[in-house]
Amino acid sequence: MSSYASSDLVLVDLDWGSEINVAEGESEGDEDIEADSAQGSSPTASASNSVSLTSSIYQHSYHHGRRYQTFRSGRYPMPSDQIEQDREDMKHIMMLELTEGEYFLAPIDGGPKKIIDLGTGTGVWAIDIADKYPNARVTGVDLSPIQPAWAPPNVSFYIDDIEDEWLNGRGFDLVHARHVTPFVRDIPALLRKAYDHMAPGGWIELQDLGHEAHCDDLSMPENNEDYPVNHFLDTSCEVWADAAHGADLRVAPKLGCMLEEAGFVNVSCKTFKVPIGTWPKQPKLRTVGTYMQLAIDLAIPALCRAPGLTSQWTDEETAVYIAKCKQALEDDSVHSYMIFYFWQGQKPLAS
């Protein structure tokens, strides 16, 4: 385990084209921000706009008692408060249980040396991977400044929009994105950015749920109205696609073609069944199912009441619907599951 130090949390103001180091509260030097440095730079920032940028990034909005980030408000539907952070960290544990401790499946000989984690969230994956590979340099990027102040010394966190121009280095041999692509407006453009900023021979790995309930033994009602969990998944896909200009919560099965079109080779996918609930007999899957049940249980009220997602229901009707979903999640007679996709693609060596 590496010794922890105050992490480099850097704010990127896209209007000024500058980066501010929050830990220091000062602007960086006049170095090239595309240089091979995870620390970034600030070609134009001053002490005065450091204060302005820091305060604006850390402002939040509140809706139905939940906290949301204001930077690029509405781009991501979930809150950024402690409840959601705990849910994200729980999903991280669920994925490690599912993969038997593997953080990525890409076949990188000797381990990655320069890594970027897109949509890093709480930074838990980035911190774990930095501990696992202490000689690697790890960059985490997210819209919300919720990463811890203390982290391994080989981790840097940036507040940035991954769909804008990448300002946080080149030559990555691993680009990682988990629970991210369903909320990206232009996935092909994002994949081209990743390709351009990767080292030849580097790997990209996209890890995402299919956002659809399946069943192998006919225990799940065919009519979604009779199974509120699938009704919720269907409805949230439709509503969020409208609210987020075409965001596709069920894009995961389609990512392989997009990777190939972006120029990646050796594209492959491994899928895992993720049970919903405690119905599996196998202990490991029962544990995974328990995590998945709780993750959905916490997501339903947040998404049902998310700002910008128009609802024709009253608060009372919403509460009744949430209660029905919770009851369905706890029904172990329904053997439902979701599919988790692990897509890998490699940048050609001669590129």
Disulfide bonds with the S-S distance in Angstrom:
none
